[in-house]
Every structure is written in C-alpha cells, then in structure tokens.
C-alpha cells in the first residue's frame, strides 16, 4: 500500500511538467462596469501560459503556482467587451488582478432586465463543465411565473406538468419528473408527498432564489441520482452584490373565473456587517384564489353497433385557495483570503384548501345490455330498462406542505488546494388533519321515477348530459339522501434526510494547463414514512339530505343541478358527529393499507482527474454509491366466511399483519466529460456517464392489500433502481454581442425502469395467494434519444428603435420507448410515461429606456400519463400551449411598475384514451386567465 501511494505521488508530481522554483499567485474580482456587482463565470486567462480560471458567485478567482514574471491577463464575459491588463507576478506572494467589465457598446453590466440576464445565464452555461442550462434571479422577475416550476419551463428542454392549471413538476427532455434530482443550496430535497420521490416545485416561491442550474450531464463529484437532470436551486448570498441591497414588491392577482383579487408581497436584502461578514435573506407571501371547471369519465364501453358510451360521468366544480410562504436566510463569512464559511436556511410552506362539488351519473347497471338506445354519438338511459344512480358530493380538503433545509460548511481555494465540506438537514412534510373526502349524497332512480338521461358524446372535449324526462326528480335536492362520509383525520407524510460530505482537490500547474486530482465522500441518511387514518360513515341517525346543506354552483360548462354548500357539510358534521354511524371494517382497511416506513442510507465516494486549459477540459472518474434500505408495511387481508348461525350471512375478517424487509446494493457510476473550445466563442462538449434513479419509496414497502375476491395490490421490496447509460454531445456558438446558438444531442439506454403490472393469472407472493394482481415491476430496457436547439439574441446591433428587441427560442425532440407486459403477458411497445416528443419555448421581448415588454409561449406535446392494462386503456394527456404577457415600466431609478397576463389563451387540460376509434374523455379542465399588477421598489 505504501509503495502504491509513493507511485501515485510521483505520478502527480510529474504532472506539473516543470519544477516551479519561484511562483506566486493571482487573485482578484471581476465586476460590472460600476464595480457594484460581481460577475459569476467570467473567464480569466493568463495569455502566455494558456491557464484559465472562472469566477465564483461573488466574482472572485485565484490562479496559483504562477511563475514569477510579467503576463497579459484577459477577462471575458458574454455580452461584455474583452478586457486585458498587464500584470507582474512576484516570486512569492499574491498580486491582485481586478476587472470592471463594460458592456459591448458601452454601459454597465447589471443583472437587471432580460438582456443582462441573458449575459449572466449564457456566461454560466459557457463556463460549465457539462451540459447545463441556467436561470438567474432577475430572469424569474421578467415572467409572470407563480413558482419555481413555472420559471424553469423557459429553459431549453424543460417543460412542466400542471396541477389545477399551475406548474407543479418539471419534466426535462420530455422525461418523467421522478427522473430528476432537486437540491437547494447543495442539499438534496426530500419529497412532501407520500407517493412521490421527486419534489413538486410549486411549493417553492420564485422570489427567494438567486439562480437555478439545470445540470443535464454528470460528473463524479455530483450525486448520481438523476437521469433527466439535477436541478440545483441557489438562494441569495451576502457577497452576490458589492453593495447592500433592499428590495420590496407588492402586487395583486385577479383570476378571471373566481373574480377575486388576492395579494402577493416579497422582501429581500443583502447586508454587509464589516468587510468579511454579511447576511442575506428574503421572505415572500402569495395567496391565490381561483376556480377550475372539470369533467371526468371512466369505464368506456363499446355497444353492439360499435359506438362508445361511458358508464361513469362526473362534472366537477373546484374552488381553490392556495397560500405560499417562503423564507430564506444565509450568513457568509470570509474566514481568510482563501476560505469562506456559510450557514444557509430555507423554509417553504404551501397551503392548499380545495372545495370540490361533484355530480356523478352512474350507468353501470346498463353494462350487460348497453344503453336503452345509442345513435349519432348520443346514448339514452331510461330507468324503465335499468336503475340510474346519481351522486352529488362535496370534498372539503385542507392540506399543508412544508419543505425546510439548513446547511453549513466552508470552501477553501488556495489556487493549488481546494477543500470544501458541508453538513445539512432537510425535512419535507404533507399533512391533513380534518378533510371531508368526500361527503356524498345519492339517489337511485328506478322505473317508477320516469327518469331518462341522454348523454351526447359528440363534443370535442367532453360529453354533455340532458334530462329528457323526470327533470323535477333529478333536480330536487331533498331526493338525495346522505350516503357516505369519508373523514380523513390524519394524513401525515414525512420525509427527512441528514447528509455530510467533503471534497479535496490538488491542482498541478503545467506548461499548457492545469491537472487536478479530486476525491470526496458523502453520506446520506433518509427516512420516509406515511401514517393515514380515516373514518368511514355509511349512515346518519336521522333525516339528512342535500337540501340541508344546499349551496350555489359556480360551474360554467353546463348546469350541474343542485350542489352542496362549501362549508355547510363540515358544519353539519361538527354539530352532531355522534349521529353518524361508523363503518368500522372499511375504516380499518383504509387506515392500514397505506401506512409504511422506509429508510434509505446512501454512502458514496468518488475519484476524478481533471485537465484544464484555455481550449480543452477533460474530466474523468468514477463514483460509488452503496444503498441500504429497511422497508416496513402492512399485509391487509380480507376474508369472508359463512356465518355458522345463519347460512345467508357472512362474517368478514380483517387481518392486519406488519411486515418488514432489508436490502442493500452497490452501483458504480463512471463518467467522462470533454469540453473543447478551439476559439473563444466556440464550445463543443461530449459526456458519457452512468447514473441511477432509485424506485419511489412508496413502491418499495411490503404493502399487501387483498380483498375477499383475491384481488390484490402489492408493493415490491425487490424493485431495482433505474440504471442508465447516458451520452451527450453539443455545439455552442456565442455571438460577438449578447447571444448564442446551441445544438445538442442525447442518448440514454435505461435498464430496469418501473411500471405497474396487472395480471389476472392466479399466483402467490410471500405465501399470499391472489386471483389478480397489480404491482410495480421493473421493465427491460428503454431507449431515449433526442435533439435540443436553442437560440438567444439581444439585437443591440440594429438601428434605433429596433435595438431594444430580443428573443429566446428553444426546441427539444425526444424519442423515448420501452416495453411492458399487458394483462395477458404479451409484450407491447409504449412511449415512456410523461415523455413528450416535442417541446418548445419562445420569448419575444422589447427593452429600451423605461419600457420592458415580453410575450412568452410554451408548448408541450401529448404524452402517456398512465400505462393501462391494454393499449386502448392507456391514459394520454393532450398537447398544451400557453401564452403569457408581461409589461414593466421604470418609473424612477428605484421604482418599477409591472402587469402580467397569465394564460392569455385559456389553455385547457385534456386527458383521454384511444378507445373504439376515437379519443374518449378521461379528464378535462379549464381555468381562465389571471392578471397580476404591482410595483417593485429597490433601495
């Protein structure tokens, strides 16, 4: 071992190529023309030695082991004039090399406005090791985005999956959001939801961030748990600005459907306390009230004449109030000229109060014989033939999500040695303590009612109904008796992670560049648990009908008939809770079948080598990640036996048995990254690497639920992680003024992807017999390939007034195919879930003098949302295009007024299945537009 270390030391020493007997170092800052703000990712080069360094987020850099002598020092930044200076390096010690860079054509480089933001984002992209897209602080303020997810959709290859019309999950290169990793200030975030691994970014406000880096390729010093991208969110540091800064904004938000104006406000600051210590923080508050009109259908069936009809049709009216509160605070300390220490905390709370009124038409009694008549797309259901059930219910759900993280650490850079460490803690929770989910009223209409319902299936998006006969009975609230209440008394999802990491690097100066050896280790301890308790009530001791809690509907698509009052149902229950009769068996089943606990401990270590010159950067190495799991869940078995005292009755037995499993595995993740820049404005990249994505923690526990018919849903403790070999190649050209053209291609071979399998063959798992089974399983191998094209340009070269024009365009094509087994065990090819083939974003802007205007459009192609039992049961989400407009006016140097128009075109959500020769509705939603207006003051 000693001999090996001596040999390694000799090899590293030889990498310097020449003994540096007398050497000093260059350290300095690169700022904008005013000297007020440091510029991150500016490239500083010693021309004669062909050695390059890039500035950190404070604009500082250091180059060590520079032989004594006089050199030309050059600084470059996208959108700035190239600046040089002559510098004499002493035989020992440090010489300052500071730059203040003017914009091309003169002026300041301040990160204000979209043009300056393009400079900042492109400079960071250009300096990056691998394939990366960047969104900086003030770019977020240029668009009417309501959270981090919506901000990210502006970047190449990124789009979002919506919830109630708001961006929620981020899809990278058209892939499933679960294939991304998300960090805040270097801390991997756990997920609040019980069923998710990926983080829903609608929890995090866009007001508290400094930048978002979307890293699409991998180097060994990164966590290896992504296939789409590693989304790294950074909050503000005190040293991001040379001057103290305070900023306050206030706005109102008006939704077209709700007709309500709701508030939003934010405050952020940076404050130096002496030369070497500072604090930075932000807080934001946003309340939004909006409405959603929804239609859903299920159990499409084909009649004898080939026409399709639906057994269950729902009309849903949502009234939603969402409140976001975000806060971030950091303290930064310059311990010495080479060492910086920090403490950073981030806290986010997302409250979602949802009222949902629903009218459901149940035509399942017609399943055997079909509708009474069906012709021209209209199906008629006559109670003379079969019974019709109509349900009217109310969901009253309040849910609170929280994400909090704290980290402390330090970074040391001597120019020769680099050492950094970080310790962190993160916790995410989602909790409900009292939700009516839902309270339901129902009426059964038989042949004596004379009710006839016609359902017209010819509409483009959704079927409409009409009451051909018996409208009085259908629309009388007192005909709908209390049928069921599902009361969620606790839904508690908790996900927390402790982590500690350290990295050490040694740089050896050579004649034509630098060679660096770097290694590090990281440990993560994660625990995710879910505790669900509910009580089901099936009867009420007294008279209780919909008429007792009657409300007014706000539905626009058609007349839903009588609906419950939003708060009346909860009030009625709380006034007499003992009057409701508990269904103890169903309450026990529902409360036990979802509970689980999972620990995921990851130990990682890596080693890499890095060659860096002004033209060539090569990074190669390997990362090892060892994973250990402990999985706990319940086996819920329901059996029915004949009552020995009454042969016409059965006895239901519910057995809840706790189960646990342990497992561990190791993954080796090699990678090679090459960045070649033969000219200052030209960059070519290549990356080949292996990464993994571990299964959803909710899929791993031994959750076994079997009903009296042997129909089972099982978890899968043996699920393997996704394993992907990835290849990226790209070309980037940076224009002499502010802009760039990029072209990239990617290929991924993914092994052991996960999907839900369904089988009707009898079998047994862990001694448990079943007649049919749903279970998450690993697929074989999927292939993902695609192309990204991006173009950004500030047209400052045009004559006035056209020199204020700017644009950002990007397009991504993704091919993502895999194989699954249907219910008969036959293999079929599918598009991978959540993979959109085509996505594009376009921004057209004008920025000159006090006026700033934006038009931003985003498009996402259709995608497979859920894999069905057969191809005609797959759930597909239709394509989506949304247009947003923004206008800003600089009233004074410190005051800006703004107005935003979100979802100008009232973009719809439409999910369907291809059944009986046409698209058949599964879910349709529309939301209306939102207008925001306000002011931002900086001082």
N, C-alpha and C positions, 0 to 999 in steps of 0.2 A: 504493500500500500504506500509506504514511504517513497519507494522508488518511482511509483506511478505519479505521485504528487510532484516529485522533483522533475520528472519528464514533462509534466503539464506546465510547470513553472517555466521551464526552459523554452517550451514552445511559445508561451505567451510573451516571454521576453523577446524572442526573436521576431515577433510580430511588429515590433517598433521599427524594424529595418535599420535603424541608425541609433547609436547611443547619443542621448541628448545630455551633454555635459552641463550646458548652461541654458536654462529655459525659464521663461516666465509665463504669465497668463494674461489674457484679455477678458475683461468683464465689463458689461455695460447694459444700457437700456435702449430700446427702440420705441419712440413715441410718435404721436401725431405731430402735425406742424406746430401746434400750440404748446406741446410738451405736457399737456394735461392728462393724456391717456396713453397707457402702454399698449403696444400692438402685439398681440399674440401671433405666433407662427411667422413672424418676419424671418427671412433667411439672411444671416450674416456670414460673409465668406472672406477668408484670407486668400486673396487672389493668387499670390505667389506660391502658397503651399497647397492650394486647392482643398482647404479644410473649411467645413461649414458647420454652423450651429444654428438652431432655431430658438426663438424666444419663447418663454413660458407665458402663462396667462397675465403676468404682471409686466410683460415686455422685456424681461431681463434675460441675459445669456452669459455664458462663460466658456472660454476655449482654453484648455490647459496644455502644458508641455509645448509651448511655442518657443522655438529657438530665438535667442537674442538677435535683434536686427530691425530693419525698417521695412514695413509692409503696407500694401494697399488693402484697406478694409472696405467691404462693399455691403450695402444693405438693400434688400429687395422686399417688396410687399405688393400684392396685386392691387392695381389702381393707383400706385404711388410712383413718383419719379425715383429711378435708381440713384442712390446717393453713395458717394465714396469719400474716404478720407485717408490721409497718410498717418501711420501710427508707428512709433518706435517702441519695441518691446524690450524691457530691461533683462539683464542676465538672471535676475531673480526678483520676484515680486509681481505686482498686478498693475496693469495700465488700463485706464478707462477708455472705452470706445462707445460713446453715446451718439445716437442719431435722432433727429426730429425730421420726419419724412413729409414732404409736401405732396398733395395730390397731383396727378397728371393735369397739367394746365394751370397749376397753382391752387392755393386754398388749403383748407385743413382736412385731415382725415379724422373725422369724429364718427363714432358708431351711432349715428342718428340718421334716420331715413333709410329707404331700401337700397339706394345706390351705395352708401357707405357700408351697409350690411353685406351687400354682395361682395365688396372688397374683403371684409372680415371673413366671411364664410369660405370664399374661394382660396384665400391665403391658408386657412387651416386645412382645407381639402388638399391643396397642393403639397403642403408640408407633411401630410400624414404618411405613415409607413405603408398602410394598405389602402383598400378601397373604403372610402369614408365620405359621408355627407354631413354637413354641419348647418345648424340653425342657431344664430346668435340672438342675444337678448332683444335687441330692438327690432329684429325681423318679426318677432312674435307680435309686437305692437303695431305692425303695419297691416295686420289682417284681423278680421272680426272673429277670432277664434276664442272658444269658451273654455278650453282646457288644453293640456299638453298634446293629447291625441290629435286634436284638430290642427294644432300648429304643425305637427310632423307631416301631415298629408301634403304639405307644399314641397317636400323634398323628392328627389328622383327615386323612383321605385317604391315609394311609400304610399299607402292608402289606408283607410280606416274602416272598421266595421261599426255600424251605428247601433245605438240603443235609444229608442224614443226620439230619433232624429238627431241625437248628439253623438259625436265621435266617442268611442269607448276603447276599442282595441286597435292596435296598429299592426297592419299587415305589411311585411317587407318583401318586395319582389313577388307579390301575389301569394305569399305563403301564410299558413296558419299562424295567428299571433302567438300560440303556445310554443312556436319555434324561435321566439326571441328571448333574450335576457334583458333585464332592465335594472339600472343602477342609478342611485342618487349620490353624488359626491364619492363615487367609488364603492358604495355599499349596495350589494345586490338586494333588491326589494322582494320580500315575500308577498304573496297574493292574499287579499282580504277574502275573496270568495271561497267557499268550501269546495267547489268543484273545479277550480282553476289553478294552473301553475303560473301562467302569465299574469302580469299586472294590468288591470284596467286603468288606463291613464286619464280617464275622466275625473279621477279623484284629485289629481294634481293640477292646480291653477297654473296658467302660463305666466302669471305676473311675478312669480318668485324665482324664475330661472335666469341664469347668465348665458348658458348655451346648452344645446343638445347635440351630442355627437353620435351619429348612427354608423357604427363600425360594422361593415359587411364582410370583412375578412378577418382572419385570426392570426395572432402571433402568440408564442408560448407564455408570455407574461400576462395574458388575459385569461379570465375564466372561460373554460371551453364548453359552456352550456348553452350554445345557440347554433342554429342553422340558418335562420333568416338574418338576424343582426343582433349585435349588442348595443342597446340604446342606453347611452350614458348621459344623464342629466346633471348639470353642474349649477349650483346656486352661486350667488354673488360673493366675492371676496373683497375685503377692505382694500387690497392692493390692486384691484382691477382698474382703479382710477387713481391718478396722481393727486386729485383734489377731493375734498369732502363733497358729497353729493346727497341731496334730499329731493325726493320726487313724490308727488301726491296726485292721484287721479280719482275722479268720481264720474259715474255715468248712470244712466237709466236704460232699461231694456224693456221693450214693448213687443209682446207676441201677438201676431195677427189673430190667432184663434182664441186665446184667453182674454184679450183686450185689457190686460193688466200691465202696468209699468212697475218694474222691480229694480232694486238698487244693486250697484256694484261699486266698490271702492278699494283702493290699494295704496300702500305707503311703503317706500323702500329708501334705504340710506346706506352710505358708507361714511365712516368717521375715523380719522386717524387720532390716535392718542400718543403723541410723540412721534418720532421718526420711525420707530421699529414695531409699533403695535397698533392694531386697528380692529374695528368691528364693522360688520355689515349685516343688514337684516332687511326683512320685508314681511309684510302681512297683507292679506287680501281677503275680501268678503264679497260673495256674489250670491244673490238669491234670484232664482228664475222660476216663474210660473208659466206653464204652457199646457196645451191640450193636444191630444192625439186621437184621431178617428181611425178605427181599426176594424177589419173584417177577417175572420179566420174560418177555415173549413177543414174537415178531416173525414176520412173513410169514404173516398170517392169510389163509386161502384159503376159498373157498366151494365146497362139494361140490355134486353134481348135484341133491341133494334140497333145496338151499337152506341147509343147516346149515353153520356155520363151524367150521373146525378150524385148528390152528396148526402150522406147520412146525418152529418152534424154540421150546422151552420151557426156561427157566432158573430154577433155585432157588439163591438166593444168601444166604450167611450172612456178615455183616460183623462184625468185631471191630475197634473203632477206639479209638485213644488220641490225644487232642488236647491240646496244651500251648500256652498263650498266655502270653507275657511282654511286658509293656508298661511303658514308662518315659517320663516327660515331665519336662522341666526348663526353667524360664524365669527370666530375670533382668530386673527392671524398675528404671528409674532416672528419677526426676524431675529432669530437667536444669535446669528453671526452673519458675516458676509456670505457664507456658504450654506447655512441651514435655516430653514423656515419651518415653524411648527403651527399647528392649527387645531381648532375644535369646531366642528360643524354639526348643526342640528336642523332637522326638517320635520315639520308636522303638518299633516293634511287631514281634514275631516270633510266627509261628503254625506249629507243627509238627503234621503230620497223618500218623500211622502207621496204615495201613489193611491189615488182613488180610481177604481175601475168598475164601471157599471156594464153589465153584460147581459144580452138577451140571446139565449141558445135555443135553436129549433132542433129537436131530436127526432129524426125519422127512421131510427134503427129498426122499428117494428116492420118496416117495409122491405127489410133486407132480402127476405126469401122471394117475395113476389114482385118486388120493384114498385115504383110509383104507380098511383092509380092511372095516370096517363103521362106520356112524355113525348113531346113533339116540338121541333123547331128550337130545341135548347131549353124549353120550359117544362119542368116536371111538376105535376099536380099531385098533392097528397090529400086524400079525402078520408075523413075519420069513419066513413061508412065501411072502409076497407081495413084500416088498421088504426091503432091509437097513436096520437101525436102528443109528445111531451114538450112543453115549453118551460124553460127555466130562466129566471131573472135573478141575478145575484150581484153582490157588491163585495169588492175587495177593498179593505182599508189597511194598507201596509205602511209602516214606518221602519226604515232601515238606515242604520248609521255605519259608515265605513270610516276607518282611521288607518293612516299609514304614518309611522314615525320612525326616524332613524337618527342616530348620532354616531359621529366618528371623531377620532383624534389620532394624530400622527405627526410625522415630520418628514421633510425632504431635504437631503443634503446633496449638493453638487459642487465638487471642487474643481470640475473640469477634467479631472483624472478619475476620481472615485465618485460613485453615486450610491447613496443608500437611502431607502425610504421604508417606512413601516406604517401600519395603520391597524387600529383596533376599532371594532364597530359593533353596534347592536341595532337591529331593525325589528319592528313588530307591526303586523297588519291585522286588523280585526274587522269583522262584519257582524252586526248584532241586531236582532229584533227581540222585543220583549212582550209585545202585545199587538198582534195583527189578526184581523178578520180575513181569512184567506181561503175561501170567502164565506159570507153568509148567503145562503141560497133559498129561494122560494120557487115552487114548481106547481104546475097544473097539468093534469093528464086529461086530454080531450078525447072522448070516445064517440061512438056512433050517435049518441043522443045529443051531442053538442052541435052537430051540423057544421063543424068547422072544416073548411077547405083552405089549404095553403098552397099557393103557386110560387115556385122558385124559378126565376129567369136566369139561366146560366150563360146567356149570350153576351154579357157585359165584358169589356176588355179586361178589367182587373178583378171584379168580384160579382158574385150572384146577388140579385136583389129579390126580396120577397114581397108578396102582397096577400092579403087575406080576402080570398074570393067569396068566402061565406063564414058567418059567425064572428064578424069583427067585434061585436059588442062583448062576446065572451072572452075573446083573446085579449082585449084591451081593458078589461076590468081588473083593477089591482087586487080587489078582495078575493078573486078567484085563485090567487097564487098564495098557497099556504106555506108556512115555514117547512123547509125540507132538510136542511143541514147547515151546521156551522162548524168550520174547521178553524180553531183558535190556536194560533202559534203563540205559545207562552215563552218559548226561548228558541232562538236560532243563533247559535254562538260559534262563529268560525274564528279561529286564532292561528296565526302563522308567525313564528318568530325565529330569528337567526342571530347567533353570535358568530363573529369572524375575527381572525387576526392574520396578518400577512406581513412579509418582509421581502425586500429585494436588494441585491447588492450587485454593483457593476464596476468593472475596471476598464478604462479606456487606454489604449496604447497608441501613441501618435506615430504615424508613418510618414514617408516621404510624399505620398499622394492621397492620404486619407487617414481615417482612424479605424482601429479594430477594437471592438468591445466584447468582453465576456460578461455575461449576466446570468445570475441564478436567483431563485427565490422559492418560497414555500408559503402555503396558505392552508388554514384550517377553518372549516365552517361547520357549525352545529345548528341544525334546523329541526324544529318540531311544529307540526301542523295537526290541529285537532278540530273536530266538529261535534257539537252537542245540540241535538234537536229534540224539543219537547212540544207536543201538541195535544190538544184535547178535541175530540170529535163529538159533537152533539147531533143526535138524529131526531129529536122531538122536543116539543115545548109543552109544559103542563098548563094549557090554556089556549085561548084563541090568539093567533099571531099570523097575520098575513102581510103581504106587501103594502096594503093600504095603510097599515100602522106606521110605516116609515117611508111614505111616498115622497119622492123628490122630483126635480126638474132635470130633463136631459139637456145636454149641450152638444148633441150629435148632429153632424151636418150631412152625412151621406144619405140618410133616409130616416124615417120615423121608427125608433126602436120600440115604441109602445111605453107602458109605464115602467119607471126605474126607481130604485131606492135612493133616498136622500143620502148625501155623502157621509154625514156624521150621525144620522139617525139610528143606524143599525147598532153601532157601538154603544150609543146612549141607551138603547133598549136593553141590550145585554147587561150593561153595568147596573141598570136599575133593578134587575131581577135575575142575577146569574144562577141562582138555585132553581129557577123554573125550567132551565134547560136540562134535558136528560142526556147523560154521558153514554157514549158507546165505548165501553172500556176496552174491548178487544181491538177495535180499529185504532184507538188511541195508542195502545201499547205497540202495535205493529208499526205504525208510522213514526213513533218516538224512538224506536230501537233500531230500525233497519238502516238509518243513515249515519249513526254515530261511529266515529273512528278516531284513531290517533296514529300518527306516523312520525318517526324520527328519521332524519336524513343527515348523516355526518359525512363530510367530504374532506379528505386530506389530499392536498395537491403539492407538487413540486415540479420545477422546470429548470432547464438549462438552455441557453441560446448563445449564439455568436452573431456579431453584427459588424459588417464592413460598411463604412460610410465615407463617401467623398462627395464632391460637388456634382458629380454626374451619376454615381452608382451607389445604391444602398441594397445590401443583401442581408436578410435576417433568416437564420435557420436554427431549428432546435426542436425540442420535444417537451411535452407536458404530460405528467402522470396524474390521474385523478382516481382515487380509491373511494368508493361509496359504500356505506353501511346503512342498512335500513332495519328498523323494528316496526312491525305493522300489527295493529290491533283493530278488531272489528267484531261484529256480532253475526251469528247464524240465527236467522229468524225463520222458524219452520212452523207452518200452519197445517194442522191435520184435522179432519172431521171423521168422527166415528158415530155409529148408531147408538142412540140412547137406549140402554137396556130396559128402561121403564116405559119407553114409548117408541115403537119402531118407526113412527112417522117423523120423529125428531132426531136431530143430530147434535152431537157435542163437539164444540170447537176447542181444540187445544193449541195453545201458542207456546212454543218453547224458544227462549232467547238464551243462546249459549255464547259466551265470549271466546274469541279465538285470537291467536297471535302467531306471527311468523318472524323469522330473522333471515336476512340475506346480505351478501356483500359481493362486490365485483370491482374490477380494475380496468381502466381504459388508458391506453397510450395514445397521445394526440400529437403526431409530428406535424411540422409546418415548414414551408419555405416561402419567403416573400422577397420579391425583387422590384426595386424602383429604379428606373433608368431615365436620366434627364440629359440627353446629349446637348440640348440648348436650354437656356433659362426659362423659356416659355413652353417647353415641350416636356411632358412626363408620360412614360409608359410604365405599366405595372403588370406584375404577374404574381399570383398567390396560389399555392396548393397546400391543403391542410385537411386535417380530420377533426371533426367536432361531434359532440353528442347533445342530445336533449333527453333528459330523464322523463319517465312517464308522469302524467298527472298524479299528484299524491293521493287524490280521491279515488283513483282507479286501482291503486295497489292494495289497500286493506282487504282483509277477508270478510267483505260484506256479502253475506249469503242470505237471500230472501226467497222463500219458496211458498207458494200458496197451496191451497188444498187440492188443486188440479195438477200439481207438479210443475207449474210454470215458474221458472227461476231466473233471477238476476244475480250474477256473481261478480265480485271483484276478481282481480287476478294478481296475486302476490308474485307470480313468476314473470310478469311483464318485463321485457328488456328495454333499455333506452334506445331511442333513435340513434343510429350511427351513420354519419355522413362523410364521404369524401367530397371535398369542395375544390373547385378550380375557378379562379377569376383572372381575367385579362382585360386591360383597359388602356385607353389612349386619351390624353388630356392636352388640350392646347389653350394657353392663356393669352388673350389678346393684349396688345401693347397698352390699350386703355383698359377700362374696367369691364371684364367679361371673360367667358371661357366656353369652349366646346368640349364635351366629353363623350366618349363612346366606350362602352364596356360590355363584356360577355361573361356569362357564368354558367357553370355546370355542376350539378350535385347528384351524387348517387346515394340514396338514403335507404339504409337497411333497417328492418325491424320497426317501421312506422306503425302506429296504433290505429285501430278502428274497432267498432263494436260488431261482434259476430252474433248472428242469430241462427239457431238450428232447431229443427223440430224432431230430430232423432233423439231417442231416449239414451241417457248416459248417466255417469256418476262422477262427481268431483269430491275428493277428500271424504269419501264414504257417503256423500249426499246424492241421492237419486233424483233425477228430474225427467220430465217429459218434453220440455222445450227450454231453451237456454239463450239468454243474452249475456254477453261477456266481452269486455275489452280484450283484444288479442293483438299479437304482432303480425303485421303483413310481411311480405317477402322483400322485394326491392323496388323502390320508386326512383324515377329519373326526373330531374328538374333541370331545365336549361332555359336560357333567355338572354335578352339584349336590353341594355339601358342606353338611352341617348339623352343628353342634356345640353341646353344652350342658355347662357345668361349674357346679357349685354346692357350696358348703360351707353346710350347713344350720345355721349357728350361731344363727339366729333362732328355732329350735324350742326347746321347754322341755327341760330335762334329763330323761333322759339322751340324748334324741334329737338334741341339739345337736352331737353328735360325728359325725353322718352326713355323708357327702359322696359325690358321684358325678361321673363324667365320661363323656359319651356322644358319639359322633360316627358319622356315616354318610356315605358317598360313593357316588353313582351315576355311572358313566362309560359313555358311548357312544363306541366307537372302531372305525371301519370303514374298510377300504381295499379296493383291487382288486389281484389278482395274476393272472398267466397260468399256466394249467396246462400239462402236457407237450404238449398238442396246440395250444397257443397261444390257447386260449379263456379269456376273462376271467371271473373269478368274484369275488364279494364275500366278504371274510373279516373277522372281528374281528382287530384288530391283535394281534400276538404279545404275550403277558404282560399283556394288558389284561383285568382283572376288572371285570365290570359292577357288582357290588355289594360293598362292603366296609363293615364297621362294627367299632367297638371300644366296649366298655363296662367301666367300672370302678365297683365299689361298695365303699365303704370306711367304716370307723368309726375315729375317732381321738379319744380322750379319756383324760386322765390318762396313765398309763404304757402304755396298751394301744393298739396300732395294728393294724387288720385290713384286708386287701384281697382282693377277688375280681376278676380281670381276664379278660375274654373277648375274643378276636379272631376275626373271620370274614372270609374271602376267598372270593369266588365262583369258579367254574370259569374257566379261561382257555385260550386257544390257546397252546401251548408251542412247537410247530414246524409250519410250513406243509408239508404233504405234496404229492405230485405230483397228487393229486386230493382232493376233499373227504373221501372215506372213508379217506384216508391221513393226514389231519391228526392231530397229537398234541395231546390235550386233557388238562389237569390238573384233577382234580375239585375241588370246593369243600372248604374246610378251616376247621374251627372248633376252637380250642384254649382250654382253661380253665386258669388258673394261680391259685394261692392264696398269700398271704403273711401272716405274723403277726410282730409285733415287740413287745418288752416293754422298757420303760425301767427297768432295774434300779437305776441311780443316775443322777445328773445327767450322768455321762460314759460310762456303760456301757449298751449296748443289746444285747439278745439277739434273734435272729430265726430263723425257719424258713420255708422256701419249698417249695411243691409244684408242680413244673413238669409241664405236660401231664397234668393230672389225668385227663382222659378218653381218654388214649392215642390221640390224633388220628392218623389214617393218612394216608399219601400214596398217591394213586391216579391214574395216567395211563392214558388209553385212546384208542381210535379208534372212531368210529361206523361199524361195518362189518357188512354183512349183517343190518341191522335191529336191532342191539344194541350196547351198549358192550363192546368187546373189550380185554382187558388188554394194556397195554404195560409198565407198571411199577407194582408195589405194594410199600409198605414200612410197617412198624410198628416202634416204638422203645421202648415202655414209658414209664414216668414216671421223673422224677428228683426226689429230695428233697434239699434243702440246709438246713444248720443251722450257726449260728455266733454270733459276737459282734463288736461294733464298739466300740472304745474311743477316746474323744476327750479330749485334754488340751492 
